[in-house]
Amino acid sequence: MIDIRNLTKTYGHATALDNLTLNIGSNKIVGLLGENGCGKTTLLRILAGLNQPTTGHVSIDGHKPGQTTKGIVSYLPDIPNLPHRAQVGYIMRYFADFFPDFHAATCQELLDQFRITTTARLNEMSKGQREKVHVALTMSRQAQVYLLDEPISGVDPAARDSTLKAILAAMRPDALMLITTHLVADIEFILDEAIFMRSGQIISTGDVEEIRTRSQQSLNSYFKEVYAS
């Protein structure tokens, strides 16, 4: 589903992604893990068609990221970019107009689970509530690829588990989800595979269950061990 070859992204003299090569299939949830500034967000933005590679090849379902892939990719940015003063219902109608695969009924169900009304305004919500609104909107598309950048970073620890379960329930079963986070302990139970990044490069990849078996520890403990060295 995602094919990346020799991808490099630079900003002036700074290199965000350094000759990165990666291939990811469908029907799985993949954790994109690494320290802050390692290139995770830049990679997702390129896949979402918001940033352009400096060099290299990137394709999603055989298409270069752009107008075509925006119809099959649902992207949740790390910083929500929804109209700050808008009511939730207005944003739902906007998504319905903009994305043919948006299901208002699914969004309403997720909002009900999160106890958020359609008349609520974003500027009256906590950071965690705003993040849940964006999660509900993103997961209400029948996408082939979901790109989630730190989807639970602003959510109260007590609500993270229920938020992740809501994400799982709404995800198309044959889709691919690529999710970045620094909260590995909270999300490792949903991951099929993990990709570890450092300084714009991939340092290792693997099946999560195989990593646990081989290392005899949780993915979170393994993550800490990798980045302690």
PASE-585283 format. One record per residue: residue number from 1; residue in one letter; z, x, y of N, C-alpha, C in turn. Coordinates in nm, 3 decimals, padded with zeros to 5 digits. Layout:
<r NUM,'A',<Z,X,Y>,<Z,X,Y>,<Z,X,Y>>,
...
end
This chain:
<r 1,'M',<00.000,00.082,-00.121>,<00.000,00.000,00.000>,<00.000,00.086,00.127>>,
<r 2,'I',<00.083,00.191,00.128>,<00.086,00.285,00.241>,<00.039,00.421,00.193>>,
<r 3,'D',<-00.063,00.474,00.261>,<-00.118,00.605,00.227>,<-00.117,00.693,00.351>>,
<r 4,'I',<-00.041,00.801,00.346>,<-00.027,00.893,00.458>,<-00.061,01.033,00.410>>,
<r 5,'R',<-00.151,01.100,00.483>,<-00.190,01.235,00.445>,<-00.193,01.326,00.567>>,
<r 6,'N',<-00.113,01.432,00.559>,<-00.113,01.537,00.663>,<-00.092,01.479,00.803>>,
<r 7,'L',<00.004,01.388,00.813>,<00.032,01.322,00.941>,<00.119,01.410,01.030>>,
<r 8,'T',<00.069,01.435,01.150>,<00.145,01.507,01.251>,<00.147,01.426,01.379>>,
<r 9,'K',<00.265,01.418,01.441>,<00.279,01.351,01.570>,<00.358,01.442,01.663>>,
<r 10,'T',<00.297,01.474,01.777>,<00.364,01.557,01.875>,<00.377,01.483,02.007>>,
<r 11,'Y',<00.483,01.516,02.079>,<00.504,01.468,02.216>,<00.518,01.592,02.303>>,
<r 12,'G',<00.410,01.631,02.369>,<00.413,01.755,02.444>,<00.431,01.873,02.349>>,
<r 13,'H',<00.537,01.950,02.370>,<00.564,02.065,02.283>,<00.657,02.027,02.166>>,
<r 14,'A',<00.704,01.903,02.162>,<00.795,01.860,02.055>,<00.717,01.798,01.940>>,
<r 15,'T',<00.753,01.834,01.818>,<00.688,01.779,01.699>,<00.782,01.679,01.633>>,
<r 16,'A',<00.740,01.551,01.631>,<00.821,01.445,01.571>,<00.794,01.432,01.421>>,
<r 17,'L',<00.667,01.446,01.382>,<00.627,01.443,01.241>,<00.540,01.565,01.215>>,
<r 18,'D',<00.569,01.634,01.104>,<00.507,01.764,01.080>,<00.434,01.768,00.946>>,
<r 19,'N',<00.303,01.738,00.949>,<00.217,01.749,00.831>,<00.274,01.669,00.713>>,
<r 20,'L',<00.307,01.544,00.739>,<00.375,01.458,00.642>,<00.273,01.388,00.551>>,
<r 21,'T',<00.299,01.391,00.421>,<00.215,01.323,00.323>,<00.303,01.233,00.237>>,
<r 22,'L',<00.258,01.107,00.219>,<00.341,01.009,00.149>,<00.253,00.896,00.097>>,
<r 23,'N',<00.286,00.844,-00.021>,<00.216,00.729,-00.077>,<00.320,00.633,-00.133>>,
<r 24,'I',<00.315,00.507,-00.089>,<00.414,00.408,-00.132>,<00.341,00.282,-00.179>>,
<r 25,'G',<00.378,00.232,-00.296>,<00.319,00.111,-00.350>,<00.393,-00.014,-00.306>>,
<r 26,'S',<00.350,-00.128,-00.359>,<00.409,-00.257,-00.322>,<00.525,-00.293,-00.413>>,
<r 27,'N',<00.584,-00.411,-00.386>,<00.686,-00.470,-00.473>,<00.808,-00.382,-00.489>>,
<r 28,'K',<00.858,-00.329,-00.376>,<00.977,-00.245,-00.382>,<01.040,-00.237,-00.243>>,
<r 29,'I',<01.165,-00.194,-00.242>,<01.236,-00.169,-00.116>,<01.269,-00.021,-00.112>>,
<r 30,'V',<01.222,00.043,-00.006>,<01.233,00.188,00.005>,<01.317,00.224,00.126>>,
<r 31,'G',<01.418,00.307,00.107>,<01.500,00.354,00.216>,<01.444,00.482,00.275>>,
<r 32,'L',<01.423,00.482,00.405>,<01.377,00.600,00.477>,<01.501,00.660,00.544>>,
<r 33,'L',<01.551,00.769,00.489>,<01.683,00.820,00.524>,<01.674,00.957,00.589>>,
<r 34,'G',<01.767,00.982,00.680>,<01.771,01.112,00.746>,<01.857,01.107,00.870>>,
<r 35,'E',<01.879,01.224,00.926>,<01.962,01.234,01.046>,<01.888,01.179,01.167>>,
<r 36,'N',<01.961,01.146,01.272>,<01.899,01.100,01.395>,<01.801,01.205,01.447>>,
<r 37,'G',<01.683,01.158,01.490>,<01.584,01.249,01.544>,<01.495,01.315,01.443>>,
<r 38,'C',<01.504,01.272,01.315>,<01.423,01.338,01.212>,<01.282,01.283,01.202>>,
<r 39,'G',<01.252,01.175,01.274>,<01.116,01.121,01.274>,<01.100,00.984,01.211>>,
<r 40,'K',<01.210,00.923,01.167>,<01.201,00.794,01.098>,<01.139,00.686,01.187>>,
<r 41,'T',<01.191,00.672,01.308>,<01.141,00.568,01.398>,<00.997,00.595,01.438>>,
<r 42,'T',<00.962,00.720,01.462>,<00.824,00.754,01.496>,<00.730,00.713,01.384>>,
<r 43,'L',<00.770,00.738,01.260>,<00.687,00.701,01.146>,<00.667,00.550,01.139>>,
<r 44,'L',<00.774,00.474,01.156>,<00.760,00.328,01.152>,<00.673,00.277,01.265>>,
<r 45,'R',<00.685,00.335,01.384>,<00.604,00.292,01.498>,<00.455,00.321,01.474>>,
<r 46,'I',<00.425,00.429,01.408>,<00.285,00.458,01.373>,<00.235,00.357,01.272>>,
<r 47,'L',<00.316,00.327,01.171>,<00.276,00.228,01.071>,<00.260,00.090,01.132>>,
<r 48,'A',<00.340,00.060,01.234>,<00.331,-00.069,01.301>,<00.215,-00.075,01.400>>,
<r 49,'G',<00.147,00.038,01.421>,<00.034,00.041,01.513>,<00.072,00.057,01.659>>,
<r 50,'L',<00.196,00.094,01.685>,<00.243,00.109,01.823>,<00.224,00.251,01.876>>,
<r 51,'N',<00.228,00.349,01.788>,<00.201,00.488,01.824>,<00.080,00.537,01.746>>,
<r 52,'Q',<00.007,00.631,01.802>,<-00.109,00.688,01.736>,<-00.077,00.827,01.683>>,
<r 53,'P',<-00.125,00.862,01.565>,<-00.104,00.998,01.514>,<-00.173,01.100,01.602>>,
<r 54,'T',<-00.118,01.220,01.607>,<-00.187,01.330,01.672>,<-00.298,01.381,01.581>>,
<r 55,'T',<-00.264,01.403,01.455>,<-00.364,01.436,01.352>,<-00.320,01.373,01.221>>,
<r 56,'G',<-00.414,01.364,01.126>,<-00.382,01.313,00.993>,<-00.436,01.175,00.967>>,
<r 57,'H',<-00.414,01.128,00.845>,<-00.465,00.999,00.798>,<-00.350,00.905,00.767>>,
<r 58,'V',<-00.361,00.781,00.814>,<-00.263,00.677,00.784>,<-00.339,00.548,00.754>>,
<r 59,'S',<-00.307,00.483,00.642>,<-00.367,00.353,00.613>,<-00.265,00.261,00.546>>,
<r 60,'I',<-00.280,00.132,00.573>,<-00.198,00.028,00.510>,<-00.293,-00.070,00.444>>,
<r 61,'D',<-00.282,-00.083,00.314>,<-00.373,-00.168,00.236>,<-00.519,-00.133,00.267>>,
<r 62,'G',<-00.544,-00.004,00.286>,<-00.679,00.044,00.310>,<-00.727,00.039,00.453>>,
<r 63,'H',<-00.641,-00.005,00.545>,<-00.681,-00.020,00.685>,<-00.599,00.073,00.775>>,
<r 64,'K',<-00.664,00.128,00.875>,<-00.595,00.206,00.976>,<-00.502,00.114,01.054>>,
<r 65,'P',<-00.378,00.155,01.083>,<-00.287,00.069,01.160>,<-00.351,00.024,01.292>>,
<r 66,'G',<-00.348,-00.106,01.314>,<-00.411,-00.164,01.432>,<-00.410,-00.315,01.423>>,
<r 67,'Q',<-00.511,-00.378,01.480>,<-00.515,-00.523,01.487>,<-00.517,-00.588,01.349>>,
<r 68,'T',<-00.592,-00.529,01.256>,<-00.600,-00.586,01.120>,<-00.466,-00.580,01.049>>,
<r 69,'T',<-00.400,-00.464,01.055>,<-00.275,-00.449,00.982>,<-00.160,-00.526,01.046>>,
<r 70,'K',<-00.170,-00.558,01.174>,<-00.063,-00.637,01.237>,<-00.053,-00.776,01.175>>,
<r 71,'G',<-00.160,-00.818,01.107>,<-00.157,-00.946,01.038>,<-00.086,-00.942,00.905>>,
<r 72,'I',<-00.059,-00.820,00.854>,<00.008,-00.808,00.724>,<00.139,-00.730,00.733>>,
<r 73,'V',<00.170,-00.678,00.852>,<00.292,-00.599,00.871>,<00.387,-00.672,00.966>>,
<r 74,'S',<00.513,-00.685,00.924>,<00.616,-00.744,01.009>,<00.715,-00.634,01.044>>,
<r 75,'Y',<00.730,-00.608,01.174>,<00.805,-00.492,01.221>,<00.928,-00.532,01.301>>,
<r 76,'L',<01.041,-00.475,01.263>,<01.166,-00.493,01.335>,<01.201,-00.361,01.403>>,
<r 77,'P',<01.190,-00.350,01.534>,<01.220,-00.223,01.602>,<01.369,-00.196,01.607>>,
<r 78,'D',<01.404,-00.070,01.630>,<01.546,-00.034,01.637>,<01.611,-00.092,01.762>>,
<r 79,'I',<01.533,-00.111,01.869>,<01.583,-00.174,01.991>,<01.508,-00.305,02.011>>,
<r 80,'P',<01.575,-00.421,01.994>,<01.507,-00.550,02.009>,<01.436,-00.562,02.143>>,
<r 81,'N',<01.313,-00.617,02.139>,<01.234,-00.628,02.261>,<01.200,-00.774,02.294>>,
<r 82,'L',<01.289,-00.864,02.257>,<01.268,-01.006,02.283>,<01.307,-01.040,02.427>>,
<r 83,'P',<01.248,-01.148,02.483>,<01.282,-01.189,02.621>,<01.431,-01.217,02.634>>,
<r 84,'H',<01.497,-01.146,02.722>,<01.643,-01.146,02.727>,<01.702,-01.282,02.762>>,
<r 85,'R',<01.635,-01.357,02.848>,<01.691,-01.485,02.894>,<01.639,-01.605,02.815>>,
<r 86,'A',<01.551,-01.581,02.719>,<01.486,-01.692,02.648>,<01.580,-01.757,02.546>>,
<r 87,'Q',<01.555,-01.886,02.522>,<01.623,-01.956,02.413>,<01.557,-01.918,02.281>>,
<r 88,'V',<01.633,-01.924,02.174>,<01.582,-01.889,02.043>,<01.463,-01.977,02.004>>,
<r 89,'G',<01.471,-02.105,02.034>,<01.362,-02.196,02.000>,<01.231,-02.159,02.067>>,
<r 90,'Y',<01.239,-02.112,02.192>,<01.119,-02.068,02.264>,<01.056,-01.947,02.194>>,
<r 91,'I',<01.141,-01.853,02.151>,<01.089,-01.734,02.083>,<01.027,-01.772,01.949>>,
<r 92,'M',<01.085,-01.868,01.880>,<01.027,-01.915,01.754>,<00.887,-01.972,01.777>>,
<r 93,'R',<00.869,-02.048,01.882>,<00.737,-02.106,01.911>,<00.637,-01.996,01.947>>,
<r 94,'Y',<00.686,-01.895,02.016>,<00.600,-01.781,02.050>,<00.553,-01.710,01.923>>,
<r 95,'F',<00.644,-01.685,01.831>,<00.608,-01.621,01.705>,<00.510,-01.707,01.626>>,
<r 96,'A',<00.532,-01.839,01.626>,<00.443,-01.929,01.553>,<00.302,-01.926,01.611>>,
<r 97,'D',<00.290,-01.913,01.742>,<00.159,-01.905,01.806>,<00.091,-01.771,01.780>>,
<r 98,'F',<00.171,-01.666,01.774>,<00.116,-01.531,01.767>,<00.087,-01.487,01.624>>,
<r 99,'F',<00.170,-01.533,01.528>,<00.155,-01.490,01.389>,<00.126,-01.610,01.299>>,
<r 100,'P',<00.005,-01.621,01.244>,<-00.031,-01.734,01.157>,<00.057,-01.745,01.033>>,
<r 101,'D',<00.118,-01.632,00.989>,<00.199,-01.635,00.867>,<00.347,-01.662,00.895>>,
<r 102,'F',<00.379,-01.696,01.020>,<00.519,-01.724,01.055>,<00.558,-01.863,01.004>>,
<r 103,'H',<00.673,-01.871,00.935>,<00.723,-01.997,00.880>,<00.848,-02.039,00.957>>,
<r 104,'A',<00.832,-02.140,01.040>,<00.944,-02.186,01.123>,<01.061,-02.236,01.038>>,
<r 105,'A',<01.029,-02.299,00.925>,<01.135,-02.353,00.839>,<01.221,-02.240,00.782>>,
<r 106,'T',<01.158,-02.129,00.744>,<01.234,-02.014,00.695>,<01.322,-01.957,00.804>>,
<r 107,'C',<01.267,-01.947,00.924>,<01.344,-01.895,01.037>,<01.464,-01.985,01.066>>,
<r 108,'Q',<01.442,-02.115,01.063>,<01.552,-02.208,01.088>,<01.661,-02.195,00.983>>,
<r 109,'E',<01.619,-02.176,00.858>,<01.717,-02.160,00.750>,<01.801,-02.033,00.769>>,
<r 110,'L',<01.734,-01.926,00.810>,<01.807,-01.801,00.834>,<01.902,-01.814,00.953>>,
<r 111,'L',<01.855,-01.878,01.058>,<01.940,-01.899,01.175>,<02.063,-01.982,01.139>>,
<r 112,'D',<02.041,-02.084,01.054>,<02.154,-02.166,01.008>,<02.255,-02.080,00.931>>,
<r 113,'Q',<02.205,-01.991,00.847>,<02.294,-01.902,00.773>,<02.373,-01.813,00.867>>,
<r 114,'F',<02.308,-01.771,00.975>,<02.372,-01.683,01.073>,<02.454,-01.761,01.177>>,
<r 115,'R',<02.450,-01.894,01.167>,<02.522,-01.982,01.259>,<02.477,-01.960,01.404>>,
<r 116,'I',<02.347,-01.957,01.421>,<02.287,-01.941,01.553>,<02.198,-02.062,01.580>>,
<r 117,'T',<02.215,-02.126,01.695>,<02.138,-02.245,01.728>,<02.010,-02.206,01.803>>,
<r 118,'T',<01.912,-02.294,01.797>,<01.785,-02.268,01.865>,<01.797,-02.284,02.017>>,
<r 119,'T',<01.902,-02.345,02.063>,<01.921,-02.361,02.208>,<01.997,-02.243,02.270>>,
<r 120,'A',<02.049,-02.155,02.188>,<02.123,-02.040,02.238>,<02.029,-01.942,02.307>>,
<r 121,'R',<02.076,-01.879,02.412>,<01.998,-01.779,02.485>,<02.044,-01.638,02.444>>,
<r 122,'L',<01.949,-01.548,02.438>,<01.981,-01.413,02.393>,<02.084,-01.345,02.481>>,
<r 123,'N',<02.076,-01.369,02.612>,<02.170,-01.300,02.702>,<02.312,-01.356,02.693>>,
<r 124,'E',<02.330,-01.463,02.614>,<02.464,-01.517,02.593>,<02.523,-01.472,02.459>>,
<r 125,'M',<02.448,-01.389,02.385>,<02.488,-01.349,02.251>,<02.545,-01.209,02.249>>,
<r 126,'S',<02.619,-01.180,02.142>,<02.663,-01.043,02.117>,<02.544,-00.962,02.065>>,
<r 127,'K',<02.560,-00.831,02.062>,<02.454,-00.744,02.009>,<02.421,-00.780,01.864>>,
<r 128,'G',<02.524,-00.806,01.785>,<02.503,-00.842,01.646>,<02.427,-00.972,01.630>>,
<r 129,'Q',<02.456,-01.072,01.712>,<02.385,-01.199,01.705>,<02.238,-01.182,01.744>>,
<r 130,'R',<02.213,-01.103,01.848>,<02.074,-01.078,01.888>,<01.997,-01.008,01.776>>,
<r 131,'E',<02.065,-00.916,01.709>,<02.001,-00.846,01.598>,<01.969,-00.943,01.484>>,
<r 132,'K',<02.057,-01.037,01.458>,<02.033,-01.135,01.353>,<01.915,-01.226,01.388>>,
<r 133,'V',<01.901,-01.261,01.516>,<01.786,-01.340,01.559>,<01.657,-01.264,01.530>>,
<r 134,'H',<01.656,-01.136,01.564>,<01.536,-01.056,01.540>,<01.508,-01.042,01.390>>,
<r 135,'V',<01.613,-01.028,01.310>,<01.596,-01.023,01.165>,<01.536,-01.153,01.114>>,
<r 136,'A',<01.587,-01.266,01.161>,<01.536,-01.396,01.118>,<01.388,-01.412,01.153>>,
<r 137,'L',<01.349,-01.371,01.271>,<01.209,-01.380,01.313>,<01.121,-01.289,01.229>>,
<r 138,'T',<01.165,-01.167,01.208>,<01.086,-01.070,01.133>,<01.067,-01.113,00.988>>,
<r 139,'M',<01.174,-01.164,00.926>,<01.168,-01.200,00.785>,<01.107,-01.337,00.761>>,
<r 140,'S',<01.074,-01.409,00.867>,<01.012,-01.541,00.851>,<00.860,-01.532,00.846>>,
<r 141,'R',<00.808,-01.411,00.853>,<00.665,-01.391,00.832>,<00.638,-01.363,00.684>>,
<r 142,'Q',<00.529,-01.416,00.631>,<00.491,-01.391,00.493>,<00.407,-01.264,00.488>>,
<r 143,'A',<00.468,-01.153,00.523>,<00.399,-01.026,00.536>,<00.385,-00.956,00.402>>,
<r 144,'Q',<00.294,-00.860,00.398>,<00.280,-00.774,00.281>,<00.367,-00.650,00.294>>,
<r 145,'V',<00.396,-00.612,00.419>,<00.479,-00.495,00.446>,<00.580,-00.531,00.554>>,
<r 146,'Y',<00.707,-00.503,00.527>,<00.814,-00.522,00.625>,<00.867,-00.384,00.664>>,
<r 147,'L',<00.868,-00.358,00.793>,<00.919,-00.232,00.846>,<01.045,-00.263,00.926>>,
<r 148,'L',<01.160,-00.225,00.875>,<01.287,-00.257,00.939>,<01.356,-00.130,00.984>>,
<r 149,'D',<01.372,-00.115,01.115>,<01.434,00.005,01.172>,<01.579,-00.027,01.210>>,
<r 150,'E',<01.671,00.023,01.130>,<01.815,00.002,01.152>,<01.850,-00.147,01.170>>,
<r 151,'P',<01.821,-00.230,01.070>,<01.838,-00.375,01.086>,<01.982,-00.423,01.093>>,
<r 152,'I',<02.079,-00.341,01.051>,<02.218,-00.389,01.052>,<02.309,-00.300,01.136>>,
<r 153,'S',<02.252,-00.215,01.219>,<02.335,-00.120,01.294>,<02.427,-00.189,01.394>>,
<r 154,'G',<02.384,-00.305,01.447>,<02.467,-00.375,01.545>,<02.547,-00.490,01.486>>,
<r 155,'V',<02.532,-00.512,01.356>,<02.600,-00.623,01.289>,<02.741,-00.582,01.250>>,
<r 156,'D',<02.835,-00.673,01.269>,<02.973,-00.649,01.231>,<02.980,-00.611,01.083>>,
<r 157,'P',<03.062,-00.510,01.047>,<03.070,-00.466,00.907>,<03.094,-00.579,00.808>>,
<r 158,'A',<03.172,-00.678,00.847>,<03.201,-00.789,00.755>,<03.079,-00.876,00.728>>,
<r 159,'A',<02.979,-00.871,00.818>,<02.861,-00.956,00.805>,<02.739,-00.881,00.750>>,
<r 160,'R',<02.752,-00.751,00.728>,<02.635,-00.673,00.683>,<02.584,-00.717,00.548>>,
<r 161,'D',<02.677,-00.742,00.456>,<02.637,-00.782,00.321>,<02.560,-00.913,00.322>>,
<r 162,'S',<02.608,-01.011,00.396>,<02.540,-01.140,00.401>,<02.406,-01.129,00.473>>,
<r 163,'T',<02.397,-01.041,00.573>,<02.270,-01.021,00.642>,<02.167,-00.960,00.549>>,
<r 164,'L',<02.208,-00.861,00.471>,<02.116,-00.799,00.376>,<02.073,-00.898,00.267>>,
<r 165,'K',<02.163,-00.981,00.222>,<02.127,-01.081,00.121>,<02.028,-01.182,00.177>>,
<r 166,'A',<02.043,-01.217,00.305>,<01.949,-01.307,00.370>,<01.811,-01.242,00.379>>,
<r 167,'I',<01.807,-01.114,00.410>,<01.681,-01.040,00.414>,<01.614,-01.041,00.278>>,
<r 168,'L',<01.690,-01.015,00.172>,<01.636,-01.014,00.037>,<01.580,-01.150,-00.002>>,
<r 169,'A',<01.653,-01.255,00.032>,<01.611,-01.390,-00.005>,<01.481,-01.431,00.065>>,
<r 170,'A',<01.460,-01.381,00.186>,<01.342,-01.421,00.264>,<01.220,-01.334,00.234>>,
<r 171,'M',<01.240,-01.217,00.177>,<01.129,-01.124,00.153>,<01.035,-01.175,00.045>>,
<r 172,'R',<00.905,-01.162,00.070>,<00.807,-01.194,-00.034>,<00.829,-01.105,-00.155>>,
<r 173,'P',<00.830,-01.160,-00.277>,<00.863,-01.080,-00.395>,<00.765,-00.968,-00.424>>,
<r 174,'D',<00.639,-00.982,-00.380>,<00.538,-00.880,-00.408>,<00.516,-00.786,-00.290>>,
<r 175,'A',<00.603,-00.793,-00.191>,<00.585,-00.714,-00.069>,<00.651,-00.577,-00.080>>,
<r 176,'L',<00.623,-00.495,00.019>,<00.689,-00.365,00.034>,<00.779,-00.372,00.156>>,
<r 177,'M',<00.901,-00.322,00.143>,<00.990,-00.310,00.257>,<01.028,-00.163,00.275>>,
<r 178,'L',<01.007,-00.113,00.395>,<01.049,00.022,00.430>,<01.158,00.007,00.535>>,
<r 179,'I',<01.277,00.057,00.503>,<01.393,00.031,00.586>,<01.463,00.163,00.622>>,
<r 180,'T',<01.488,00.185,00.751>,<01.561,00.303,00.794>,<01.706,00.264,00.824>>,
<r 181,'T',<01.795,00.357,00.799>,<01.937,00.331,00.830>,<02.017,00.461,00.823>>,
<r 182,'H',<02.127,00.463,00.895>,<02.226,00.568,00.875>,<02.347,00.513,00.800>>,
<r 183,'L',<02.343,00.382,00.770>,<02.452,00.316,00.697>,<02.415,00.306,00.549>>,
<r 184,'V',<02.401,00.420,00.485>,<02.351,00.425,00.348>,<02.440,00.348,00.252>>,
<r 185,'A',<02.570,00.358,00.269>,<02.663,00.290,00.179>,<02.643,00.139,00.180>>,
<r 186,'D',<02.603,00.085,00.295>,<02.586,-00.060,00.307>,<02.457,-00.111,00.246>>,
<r 187,'I',<02.353,-00.027,00.242>,<02.224,-00.078,00.195>,<02.180,-00.025,00.060>>,
<r 188,'E',<02.252,00.072,00.005>,<02.199,00.135,-00.115>,<02.184,00.037,-00.232>>,
<r 189,'F',<02.260,-00.072,-00.231>,<02.251,-00.167,-00.343>,<02.119,-00.244,-00.343>>,
<r 190,'I',<02.045,-00.243,-00.232>,<01.917,-00.315,-00.229>,<01.797,-00.222,-00.249>>,
<r 191,'L',<01.819,-00.090,-00.250>,<01.707,00.004,-00.251>,<01.656,00.034,-00.393>>,
<r 192,'D',<01.525,00.041,-00.404>,<01.461,00.086,-00.528>,<01.432,00.236,-00.523>>,
<r 193,'E',<01.387,00.282,-00.407>,<01.353,00.423,-00.390>,<01.410,00.475,-00.258>>,
<r 194,'A',<01.423,00.606,-00.248>,<01.472,00.668,-00.126>,<01.382,00.784,-00.087>>,
<r 195,'I',<01.358,00.795,00.043>,<01.281,00.906,00.100>,<01.373,00.978,00.197>>,
<r 196,'F',<01.391,01.108,00.178>,<01.479,01.186,00.264>,<01.395,01.269,00.359>>,
<r 197,'M',<01.425,01.257,00.490>,<01.351,01.329,00.592>,<01.441,01.427,00.668>>,
<r 198,'R',<01.378,01.534,00.715>,<01.446,01.629,00.802>,<01.341,01.697,00.889>>,
<r 199,'S',<01.367,01.695,01.020>,<01.281,01.765,01.117>,<01.134,01.727,01.101>>,
<r 200,'G',<01.108,01.598,01.084>,<00.971,01.551,01.079>,<00.900,01.571,00.947>>,
<r 201,'Q',<00.972,01.616,00.846>,<00.913,01.639,00.715>,<00.989,01.564,00.606>>,
<r 202,'I',<00.923,01.539,00.496>,<00.989,01.479,00.380>,<01.044,01.592,00.294>>,
<r 203,'I',<01.174,01.588,00.269>,<01.235,01.694,00.188>,<01.250,01.654,00.042>>,
<r 204,'S',<01.256,01.523,00.014>,<01.257,01.477,-00.125>,<01.239,01.326,-00.130>>,
<r 205,'T',<01.196,01.276,-00.245>,<01.185,01.133,-00.270>,<01.234,01.107,-00.412>>,
<r 206,'G',<01.269,00.983,-00.440>,<01.310,00.954,-00.576>,<01.354,00.811,-00.599>>,
<r 207,'D',<01.353,00.770,-00.724>,<01.407,00.642,-00.767>,<01.559,00.645,-00.749>>,
<r 208,'V',<01.613,00.544,-00.685>,<01.756,00.545,-00.652>,<01.843,00.551,-00.777>>,
<r 209,'E',<01.809,00.475,-00.878>,<01.890,00.477,-01.000>,<01.884,00.614,-01.067>>,
<r 210,'E',<01.768,00.677,-01.064>,<01.756,00.812,-01.122>,<01.838,00.913,-01.041>>,
<r 211,'I',<01.841,00.897,-00.910>,<01.922,00.987,-00.826>,<02.069,00.973,-00.860>>,
<r 212,'R',<02.114,00.847,-00.877>,<02.255,00.824,-00.912>,<02.288,00.888,-01.048>>,
<r 213,'T',<02.199,00.867,-01.145>,<02.223,00.919,-01.280>,<02.224,01.071,-01.281>>,
<r 214,'R',<02.126,01.130,-01.213>,<02.113,01.275,-01.213>,<02.228,01.343,-01.138>>,
<r 215,'S',<02.268,01.284,-01.026>,<02.371,01.348,-00.943>,<02.513,01.304,-00.980>>,
<r 216,'Q',<02.523,01.196,-01.062>,<02.654,01.142,-01.102>,<02.738,01.101,-00.981>>,
<r 217,'Q',<02.671,01.040,-00.883>,<02.740,00.992,-00.764>,<02.657,00.884,-00.698>>,
<r 218,'S',<02.717,00.817,-00.602>,<02.645,00.713,-00.530>,<02.536,00.774,-00.444>>,
<r 219,'L',<02.441,00.693,-00.402>,<02.336,00.741,-00.312>,<02.396,00.788,-00.180>>,
<r 220,'N',<02.499,00.718,-00.134>,<02.564,00.757,-00.008>,<02.626,00.897,-00.019>>,
<r 221,'S',<02.693,00.924,-00.131>,<02.752,01.056,-00.152>,<02.644,01.163,-00.164>>,
<r 222,'Y',<02.537,01.129,-00.233>,<02.425,01.223,-00.246>,<02.363,01.251,-00.110>>,
<r 223,'F',<02.349,01.147,-00.029>,<02.296,01.160,00.107>,<02.381,01.259,00.188>>,
<r 224,'K',<02.512,01.242,00.182>,<02.602,01.331,00.256>,<02.589,01.475,00.206>>,
<r 225,'E',<02.570,01.490,00.077>,<02.557,01.624,00.018>,<02.427,01.690,00.064>>,
<r 226,'V',<02.319,01.615,00.068>,<02.189,01.668,00.110>,<02.194,01.718,00.253>>,
<r 227,'Y',<02.257,01.638,00.342>,<02.254,01.671,00.484>,<02.373,01.757,00.527>>,
<r 228,'A',<02.459,01.790,00.433>,<02.566,01.886,00.463>,<02.517,02.029,00.449>>,
<r 229,'S',<02.405,02.044,00.378>,<02.354,02.180,00.353>,<02.258,02.224,00.461>>,
end
